[in-house]
Amino acid sequence: MLKCYMADTGLLVSHAFDENSLVSEGIYRRLLLGRLEFESGMLSENIVAQMLTASGHKLYFYSCASREDAASRMEIDFLIRKKEAASGHSISPIEVHSGKHYTLSSLRKCMARYGQYLHDPYVIHAKDLKKDDGITYIPYYMTPLL
């Protein structure tokens, strides 16, 4: 599996909504106002990827699509290496969520399976900063601080 991100999220929007090479200004207005029907997760992940690389992180992800073992089936959006390792572990899993309601089944499976090897797990979302059940939830704008 391969994930591709564009270095310019605005260019991604232009390409994603380009019909017959005509992208209207109205598309950007509807996007900014939250009135455009599309898969917002694609843009959210691209924005986070752009911020992580600008902060000097290499982008890695984890995916296991096992058909036989549902407990090992998971996808983690990003894995980053923290510069300062806590208790010898420096890998932090990151899940990016664009909607108001979401589940963390993949992140929780990852924590259960590899928890002894992980640094802090993160969820990047549009809500406020909080820490709950061993997971740090951060708003998008705090991504460069990771």
Contacts in CASP RR format, 6 or more apart in sequence:
PFRMAT RR
TARGET T0000
AUTHOR 0000-0000-0000
METHOD contacts of the structure
MODEL  1
MLKCYMADTGLLVSHAFDENSLVSEGIYRRLLLGRLEFESGMLSENIVAQ
MLTASGHKLYFYSCASREDAASRMEIDFLIRKKEAASGHSISPIEVHSGK
HYTLSSLRKCMARYGQYLHDPYVIHAKDLKKDDGITYIPYYMTPLL
1 63 0 8 1.000
1 65 0 8 1.000
3 59 0 8 1.000
3 61 0 8 1.000
5 45 0 8 1.000
5 46 0 8 1.000
5 49 0 8 1.000
5 50 0 8 1.000
5 59 0 8 1.000
6 12 0 8 1.000
6 15 0 8 1.000
6 46 0 8 1.000
7 50 0 8 1.000
7 53 0 8 1.000
8 50 0 8 1.000
9 43 0 8 1.000
9 46 0 8 1.000
9 47 0 8 1.000
9 50 0 8 1.000
12 42 0 8 1.000
12 43 0 8 1.000
12 46 0 8 1.000
13 27 0 8 1.000
13 28 0 8 1.000
13 31 0 8 1.000
13 43 0 8 1.000
14 23 0 8 1.000
16 38 0 8 1.000
16 42 0 8 1.000
17 23 0 8 1.000
17 27 0 8 1.000
17 38 0 8 1.000
27 36 0 8 1.000
30 36 0 8 1.000
31 38 0 8 1.000
40 98 0 8 1.000
40 99 0 8 1.000
41 96 0 8 1.000
41 97 0 8 1.000
41 98 0 8 1.000
41 99 0 8 1.000
43 98 0 8 1.000
44 96 0 8 1.000
44 97 0 8 1.000
44 98 0 8 1.000
44 124 0 8 1.000
44 140 0 8 1.000
45 77 0 8 1.000
45 96 0 8 1.000
47 140 0 8 1.000
48 77 0 8 1.000
48 78 0 8 1.000
48 94 0 8 1.000
48 96 0 8 1.000
48 124 0 8 1.000
48 140 0 8 1.000
48 143 0 8 1.000
49 59 0 8 1.000
49 78 0 8 1.000
51 140 0 8 1.000
51 143 0 8 1.000
51 144 0 8 1.000
52 59 0 8 1.000
52 78 0 8 1.000
52 80 0 8 1.000
52 143 0 8 1.000
52 146 0 8 1.000
53 59 0 8 1.000
54 144 0 8 1.000
55 143 0 8 1.000
55 144 0 8 1.000
55 146 0 8 1.000
57 80 0 8 1.000
57 81 0 8 1.000
57 146 0 8 1.000
58 80 0 8 1.000
58 81 0 8 1.000
59 78 0 8 1.000
59 80 0 8 1.000
60 78 0 8 1.000
60 79 0 8 1.000
60 80 0 8 1.000
61 75 0 8 1.000
61 76 0 8 1.000
61 77 0 8 1.000
61 78 0 8 1.000
61 79 0 8 1.000
62 74 0 8 1.000
62 75 0 8 1.000
62 76 0 8 1.000
62 79 0 8 1.000
62 93 0 8 1.000
62 110 0 8 1.000
63 74 0 8 1.000
63 75 0 8 1.000
63 76 0 8 1.000
64 72 0 8 1.000
64 73 0 8 1.000
64 74 0 8 1.000
64 75 0 8 1.000
65 73 0 8 1.000
65 75 0 8 1.000
66 72 0 8 1.000
66 73 0 8 1.000
71 109 0 8 1.000
72 109 0 8 1.000
72 113 0 8 1.000
73 109 0 8 1.000
74 105 0 8 1.000
74 106 0 8 1.000
74 109 0 8 1.000
74 110 0 8 1.000
75 106 0 8 1.000
76 93 0 8 1.000
76 94 0 8 1.000
76 95 0 8 1.000
76 106 0 8 1.000
76 107 0 8 1.000
76 110 0 8 1.000
77 94 0 8 1.000
77 95 0 8 1.000
77 96 0 8 1.000
78 93 0 8 1.000
78 94 0 8 1.000
78 96 0 8 1.000
79 91 0 8 1.000
79 92 0 8 1.000
79 93 0 8 1.000
79 94 0 8 1.000
80 91 0 8 1.000
80 92 0 8 1.000
80 94 0 8 1.000
80 146 0 8 1.000
81 90 0 8 1.000
81 91 0 8 1.000
81 92 0 8 1.000
82 90 0 8 1.000
82 91 0 8 1.000
82 92 0 8 1.000
82 119 0 8 1.000
82 120 0 8 1.000
82 146 0 8 1.000
83 90 0 8 1.000
84 90 0 8 1.000
85 119 0 8 1.000
86 119 0 8 1.000
86 120 0 8 1.000
89 116 0 8 1.000
89 117 0 8 1.000
89 118 0 8 1.000
89 119 0 8 1.000
90 119 0 8 1.000
91 117 0 8 1.000
91 118 0 8 1.000
91 119 0 8 1.000
92 118 0 8 1.000
92 119 0 8 1.000
92 120 0 8 1.000
92 121 0 8 1.000
92 122 0 8 1.000
92 146 0 8 1.000
93 107 0 8 1.000
93 110 0 8 1.000
93 111 0 8 1.000
93 118 0 8 1.000
93 121 0 8 1.000
93 122 0 8 1.000
94 121 0 8 1.000
94 122 0 8 1.000
94 123 0 8 1.000
94 124 0 8 1.000
94 146 0 8 1.000
95 104 0 8 1.000
95 106 0 8 1.000
95 107 0 8 1.000
95 121 0 8 1.000
95 122 0 8 1.000
95 123 0 8 1.000
95 124 0 8 1.000
96 123 0 8 1.000
96 124 0 8 1.000
96 125 0 8 1.000
97 123 0 8 1.000
97 124 0 8 1.000
97 125 0 8 1.000
97 126 0 8 1.000
98 125 0 8 1.000
98 126 0 8 1.000
99 125 0 8 1.000
99 126 0 8 1.000
100 126 0 8 1.000
100 127 0 8 1.000
102 125 0 8 1.000
104 123 0 8 1.000
104 135 0 8 1.000
107 121 0 8 1.000
107 123 0 8 1.000
107 135 0 8 1.000
110 118 0 8 1.000
110 121 0 8 1.000
111 118 0 8 1.000
111 121 0 8 1.000
111 134 0 8 1.000
111 135 0 8 1.000
120 134 0 8 1.000
120 136 0 8 1.000
121 134 0 8 1.000
121 135 0 8 1.000
121 136 0 8 1.000
122 135 0 8 1.000
122 136 0 8 1.000
122 137 0 8 1.000
122 138 0 8 1.000
122 146 0 8 1.000
123 135 0 8 1.000
123 136 0 8 1.000
123 137 0 8 1.000
123 138 0 8 1.000
124 138 0 8 1.000
124 139 0 8 1.000
124 140 0 8 1.000
124 142 0 8 1.000
124 143 0 8 1.000
125 137 0 8 1.000
125 138 0 8 1.000
125 139 0 8 1.000
125 140 0 8 1.000
126 139 0 8 1.000
126 140 0 8 1.000
127 137 0 8 1.000
127 139 0 8 1.000
128 137 0 8 1.000
128 139 0 8 1.000
129 136 0 8 1.000
129 137 0 8 1.000
129 138 0 8 1.000
129 139 0 8 1.000
129 142 0 8 1.000
130 136 0 8 1.000
130 137 0 8 1.000
131 137 0 8 1.000
138 145 0 8 1.000
138 146 0 8 1.000
END
